[in-house]
Amino acid sequence: MKKNILVADDSALMRRVICDIINSDEKFQVTDVCCDGLQAYEKLKAKTYDAVVLDVYMPRMDGLQLLERLRDEHIKATVVVVSTLTTKDATVTVRAMELGAVDFVTKPQNIIEAKGKDFRNSLLGMLGAVLHTETLRTQNVSTAPLRSMSGIHRNTKQKGRQIVALACSTGGPKALHAVVPLLDPDMDAPMVIVQHMPAGFTQSLAARLNDLSKVTVKEAAEGDVLEKGTVYIAPGGSHMEIVCTANGAHKVHLSMAPPIGGLRPCANSMYESLMNSQFDEIVCVVLTGMGADGTDGIRQLDQKKPIHVIAQNAQTCVVYGMPRAIAETGLVDEVVPLELIANTIMKNVGVK
């Protein structure tokens, strides 16, 4: 049975292109279109859709106003925002995900790009991954067995220098809004995050999380010395590695090496760099996301360092890809719902 999609965009041409792309896939069908947020609001009050593809800038009621109303009136909708890659749009897009949009796809700059394979693949890939996980939520999703705590892991060692290394992708910005603001400002560890986003968007994400959080949140910069109680988000377009300095401190090194598996930043690169660190334990956290980024890096890190792995559960993921991939390795110590991730991190690292 095909999934029903609502498309809301004030451009007739863009509506047609998006509809043609969605209808070209046998799994989906566009059942309604709207030219502004008010029309979409009326539709969503009256009907249920499997997903909504939403433009932000529309007359009468824009995308943010629509998301606010849906939130305030407890109208459930799986919303994917279509956004261009400008600094202004990055701020608006991050706000959209804070208000409940599951993620975004990059809006084409012209009709040639709109009809190109990159936009088509991004849109269909996003819808397919999100709606597949929605299906999993209604099923009894089996979870790989947790790792038996032994050897060099937490219950056999004294507390030492720690770091939290978190990876997320699709649905990640929304998930980070549920995690980072709940962290204790006296957290006894720095945190580094790889979130797959374009350049510019990570800066807006870091700024917004910093406004909402008691910990300090910043987009990582070359040479940043890691401090406890501070969260460093890898900038879009750069790999983030953690290197040890001569005095035993740790700092950020940003690399423009080629994308790994199409990703830059890549979580595997971050985890692998921690193999040569002086941390006594790395708390690895894997949240919602497509694919398996982070899995190989954590697997290699486990060969060199004591690690404790926390994975988000399927029921609270926007896309149950990255957490599932790490769970299947048998390296996961705890599987918890999104709302308990921050508490679980704090339980493991404690306060200064």
VEXPA-66424 format. One record per residue: residue in three letters; x, y, z of N, C-alpha, C in turn. Coordinates in steps of 0.2 Angstrom, whole numbers, plus 5000, padded with zeros to 4 digits. Layout:
N
ALAXYZXYZXYZ
...
// end
This chain:
352
MET500449945000500050005000500450065000
LYS500350114996500750174995500650225001
LYS501250255003501150305008500950375005
ASN500450405009500150465007500550525009
ILE500750565004501150625006500750695004
LEU500850745008500550805007501150855005
VAL501050895000501650934998501351004999
ALA501751055002501551125003502151165001
ASP501951204996502551254993502151304989
ASP502351364989501951414986502151424979
SER502651384977502851384969502551334966
ALA502151354961501751294957502251254953
LEU502851284951503351244947503651194952
MET503851214958504151174963503651114965
ARG503051134966502551084968502551034963
ARG502551054957502451004951503050954951
VAL503650984952504250944952504250894958
ILE504150924964504150874970503650824969
CYS503050844966502550784965502750734960
ASP503050754955503250714950503750664953
ILE504250694957504750644960504450594965
ILE504050614969503750574974503250524970
ASN502850544965502450494962502850444957
SER503450464956503850414952504050354956
ASP504050354962504250304967503550264968
GLU503550194967502950154968502750154976
LYS503250174980503050164987502650224990
PHE502650284986502350344988501850374983
GLN501350414986500950454981500750514985
VAL500750574981500550634983499750634983
THR499450644989498750644989498450714989
ASP498850764992498550834992499150874991
VAL499050934988499550994988499251054991
CYS499651094993499451164996499951214994
CYS499651274993500051334991500251384997
ASP500051365003500251405009500151365015
GLY500451385020500351355027499651345030
LEU499251395028498551395031498151335028
GLN498251325021497951275018498151205021
ALA498851205022499151145024498851125032
TYR498751185035498551175042497851145042
GLU497351165038496751145037496751075035
LYS497151055030497150985028497450935034
LEU497950965038498150915043497650915049
LYS497250965050496750955055496250905053
ALA496150895046495550855044495750785042
LYS496450775040496650715037497350695040
THR497550625040498150605042498550585036
TYR499150605036499650595030500250555033
ASP500550515029501150475031501750525032
ALA501750575028502350625028502050695025
VAL502450745027502250815024502950845021
VAL502950865015503550895012503350975012
LEU503751015016503551075018504051135016
ASP503851185012504251245011504251285017
VAL504751325018504751375024504351435022
TYR504551465017504351535015503651525011
MET503151545014502451535010502051595013
PRO501551615009501051675011500551645016
ARG500251695020499751685025499951645031
MET500251595030500551555036501151525033
ASP501751545036502351515034502551445037
GLY503051415035503151345038503251345045
LEU503651395048503751395055503151405059
GLN502651445057502051465060501651395060
LEU501651365054501251295054501551245059
LEU502151245059502451195064502351215071
GLU502351275073502151305079501351285081
ARG500951295076500251275077500151205078
LEU500451165074500451095075500651065082
ARG501251095084501451075091500951105096
ASP500751165096500251185101499651155101
GLU499351125095498751095095498851015095
HIS499450995096499550925097499350885091
ILE499450915085499250875078499950845076
LYS499850775076500450745074500650745066
ALA501250755064501350755057502150745056
THR502350705052503050685050503250735045
VAL503550785046503750845042504450845040
VAL504550845033505250855030505250925027
VAL505650965029505751035027506151035021
VAL506051085016506451095010506751165011
SER507451165011507751225013508351245008
THR508451305007509051325003509651335007
LEU510251335005510851335009511151405010
THR510751445013510951515015511051515022
THR511351565025511451575032510851585035
LYS510351635032509751645035509351585035
ASP509351545030508951485029509151435034
ALA509851435036510051385041509751395047
THR509751455049509451475056508651455056
VAL508351475051507651455050507551375050
THR507951345047507851275046508051235053
VAL508551265056508651235063508051245068
ARG507751305067507151315071506551275069
ALA506551255063505951215060506051145064
MET506651115064506751055067506651055075
GLU506851115078506751125085505951115086
LEU505551145081504851145082504551075080
GLY504851025077504650965076504750935069
ALA504950975065505150945058505750885059
VAL505650835056506150775057506750795054
ASP506850825048507450845045507350885039
PHE507850895035507750935029508150915023
VAL507850925017508250915011508450985008
THR508950985004509151045001508751064995
LYS508551124995508051154990508551174984
PRO508351144978508751164972508651244970
GLN509251264967509251334966508951354959
ASN508851304955508451314949508151254946
ILE507751264941507351204938507751144936
ILE508351164933508851114931509051064937
GLU509251104943509451064949508851024951
ALA508251054951507651024954507450964950
LYS507650954944507450894940508050844940
GLY508650864943509250824943509150764948
LYS509650724948509550654952509750674959
ASP510150724960510350734967509750754972
PHE509350794969508750814973508250754973
ARG508150724968507750664968507950614973
ASN508550594973508850544977508750564985
SER508950634986508950654993508150654996
LEU507750674992507050684994506750614995
LEU506850564990506550494990506950454996
GLY507550474996507950435002507750455009
MET507650525010507350545016506650515018
LEU506250515013505550495014505550415015
GLY505950385011506050305012506250285019
ALA506850325021507150305028506650325034
VAL506350385033505950405039505350355039
LEU505050345034504350305034504550235035
HIS505150205034505250135036505350135043
THR505650185046505650185054505050195057
GLU504550235054503850235056503550165056
THR503650125051503350065051503650015057
LEU504350025058504649985063504349995070
ARG504150065071503850085078503250045079
THR502850025074502249985075502349915076
GLN502949885075503149815075503549805081
ASN503649745083504049725089504749715086
VAL505149775086505849775083506249745088
SER506649695086507049655090507749695091
THR508049695097508649725098509149675099
ALA509749695097510349645097510549645105
PRO510749585107510949585114511449635116
LEU511449655123511949705125512549675127
ARG513149705126513749685128513849665135
SER514149605137514249585143514849625146
MET514749665152515249705154515849665157
SER516449675154517049635156517649665154
GLY518249635156518849665154519049735156
ILE519149775151519349845152518849895153
HIS518149865153517649915153517449945160
ARG516949985161516850025166516849995173
ASN516549935174516449905180517149875183
THR517649875180518349855182518849905182
LYS518649965182519250015182519050075186
GLN519550115188519450175192519250235187
LYS518850285189518650335185519250375183
GLY519350395177519850435175519650495170
ARG520050505165519850565160519450535155
GLN518850565154518350545150518150595144
ILE517850565139517550615134516950575131
VAL516450615129515850595126515950605119
ALA515850555115515850565107515250545104
LEU514850585101514150575099514150575091
ALA513750535088513650535081512950535080
CYS512650575075511950575073511950595066
SER511350585062511250605056510550625055
THR510150595051509450615049509050615056
GLY508750665057508350675064508850695069
GLY509450705068509950715073509850785076
PRO509750845072509650905075509050905080
LYS508550875078507950875083508150835089
ALA508450775088508650735094509150775099
LEU509650815096510050855100509750905104
HIS509150925102508750975106508450945112
ALA508450875112508150835117508650815122
VAL509350815120509850795124510350845127
VAL510550885123511050935125510850985130
PRO510251015130509951065135509951025142
LEU509850965142509750925148510450905152
LEU511050925148511650905151511850955157
ASP512150925162512350965168512951005166
PRO512951075168513551115166514151095169
ASP514151055175514751025178514950955176
MET514750935170514850875167515650865167
ASP515850805169516550795170516850765164
ALA516750795158516950775152516850825147
PRO517250835142517050875136516550825131
MET516250855127515850815122515950835115
VAL516050795110516150805103515650775099
ILE515350805094514750785091514950795083
VAL514750735080514750735072514050735070
GLN513750785067513050785065513150805057
HIS512850755053512850765046512450825044
MET512750885042512450945040512850985035
PRO512651025031513051065027513451115031
ALA513951145028514251205031513751265032
GLY513851295038513351355039512751325044
PHE512551265042511951245046512251225053
THR512851195054513051175060513251235065
GLN513351295062513451355066512851375069
SER512351375065511651395067511451345073
LEU511551275072511351225076511651235083
ALA512351245083512751255089512551325093
ALA512351375089512151435092511451425096
ARG511051395092510351385095510451335102
LEU510851285101510851235107511251275113
ASN511651315111512051355116511551405120
ASP511051435116510551475119510151435124
LEU509951375122509551325126509851295132
SER510551285132510851235136511251275142
LYS511351235147511751255153512551245151
VAL512651195148513351185145513451235140
THR514151245138514351285133514351245126
VAL514051265121513951235115514251275109
LYS514751255105515051295100515151245094
GLU515151285088515451245082516251245083
ALA516451185082517151175084517651215079
ALA518151235081518651275077519351245078
GLU519751255073520451225073520751245079
GLY521051205083521451215088521051225095
ASP520451215095520051225101520351165106
VAL520451195112520751145117520051125121
LEU519951055121519351025124519351045132
GLU518751065134518651085141518051045143
LYS518051025150517450985152516851035152
GLY516251005151515651045151515551085145
THR515951075140515851105134515751055128
VAL515251075124515051035118515351065112
TYR515651025108516051045101515651005095
ILE515351045091515051015085515451025079
ALA515650965076516050975070515651015064
PRO516051065061515751105056515651065050
GLY515051085047514851055041515451065036
GLY515651015032516151015027516851005029
SER516950985036517550975038517550905043
HIS518050865042518150815047518350845053
MET518150815059518450835065518850775069
GLU519450795070519850745074520050775080
ILE520250725085520450745092521150725092
VAL521650775094522350755094522550775101
CYS523050745103523350755110523950805109
THR524050855114524550895113525150875118
ALA525650915117526250895121526150895128
ASN525750935131525650945138525050895140
GLY524850855136524350805138523650825137
ALA523550895135522850915133522650885127
HIS521950895125521750875118521450935115
LYS521550935108521250995104520950965098
VAL520551015095520250995089520651005083
HIS520650965078521050975072520450955066
LEU520351015062519951005057520250985050
SER519950935046520350915040519850925034
MET520150945029519750945022519950885018
ALA520150825021520250765017519550755014
PRO519650715009519050695005518450665009
PRO517850675007517250645011517350565011
ILE517150535017517250465018516550435017
GLY516450395012515750365011515250425009
GLY515550475006515050535004514950585010
LEU515350575016515150615022515750655024
ARG515650715025516150765028515750815032
PRO515750815038516150775043515850695043
CYS516350655045516250585046516350565053
ALA515850525056515950505063516550455064
ASN516550415059517150365059517850395060
SER517950455056518550485057518650515064
MET518150545067518150565074518350505079
TYR517950455078518050395083518850365082
GLU519050365076519650335075520250375078
SER520150445077520650495080520750485088
LEU520150465091520250455098520650395100
MET520850345096521250285097521850315100
ASN522150365098522750395100522750445106
SER522150455109522050505114522350475121
GLN522350515126522550505132521850495137
PHE521350485134520750475138520650405141
ASP520450405147520450335150519850295148
GLU519350335146518650305143518350355138
ILE518050325133517650365128516950335129
VAL516450375131515750365130515550375123
CYS515350325120515150335113514350335113
VAL514050385110513350395109513150395102
VAL512650345100512450345093511750355093
LEU511550415090510850435089510550425082
THR509950435081509550425075509950445068
GLY509950415063510250425057510250375052
MET510250395045510350345040511050315040
GLY511050255037511750225036512050195042
ALA512750195042513050155048513650195050
ASP513750265048514250305050514350295058
GLY515050285060515150285067515350215069
THR515050165066515050095068515850065067
ASP516150075061516750055060517250095065
GLY517150155066517650195070517550165077
ILE516950155080516850125087517150055087
ARG517050015082517349955082518149955083
GLN518449995079519150005079519350035086
LEU519050085089519150115095519150065101
ASP518650015100518649965105519249925106
GLN519649915101520249875101520749915105
LYS520749975106521250015109521050055115
LYS520450065117520250105122519650075126
PRO519550085132518950065136518350115133
ILE517850085131517250125128516650095132
HIS516150145132515550125134515050155129
VAL514650115126514250135120513450135122
ILE513150195121512450205122512150215115
ALA511650185114511250185107510550205108
GLN510250245104509550265105509150205102
ASN508550195105508150145104507750155097
ALA507450105094507150115088506550155088
GLN506150145094505550175094505550255095
THR506150285097506150355097506650385091
CYS506850345087507250365081506850395076
VAL507050445072506750465066506950415061
VAL507550395061507850345056508250295060
TYR508050235061508450185065508950145060
GLY509450185058509950155054510650155058
MET510950215060511550215063511550175070
PRO510950185074510950145081510850075079
ARG510550055074510449985073511149955071
ALA511549985067512149965064512649945070
ILE512649995075513149985080512849935085
ALA512149925086511949875090512049805087
GLU512049795081512249735078512949705078
THR513349755081514049735082514149695088
GLY513649705093513749675100514149715104
LEU514249785102514649825107514249875111
VAL513649875110513149915114513149895121
ASP513249945126513149935133512449955135
GLU512150005132511450025134511050045128
VAL510450025128509950055123509450085127
VAL509350155125508850195129508450235124
PRO507850255126507450305122507750375123
LEU507650415118507950485117507850525123
GLU507350525127507250565133507650545138
LEU507950485138508450465144509150465142
ILE509350485136510050495133510450535138
ALA510250595139510550645143510750615150
ASN510250585153510250565160510750505160
THR510750465154511250405154511950425153
ILE512050485149512750515148512950535155
MET512550575159512750595165512950545170
LYS512550495170512650435174513350405173
ASN513550405167514150375165514750425167
VAL514750485165515350525166515350565173
GLY514750575176514650615182514850685182
VAL514950725187515050795187515750805190
LYS516050865189516650885192516650895199
// end
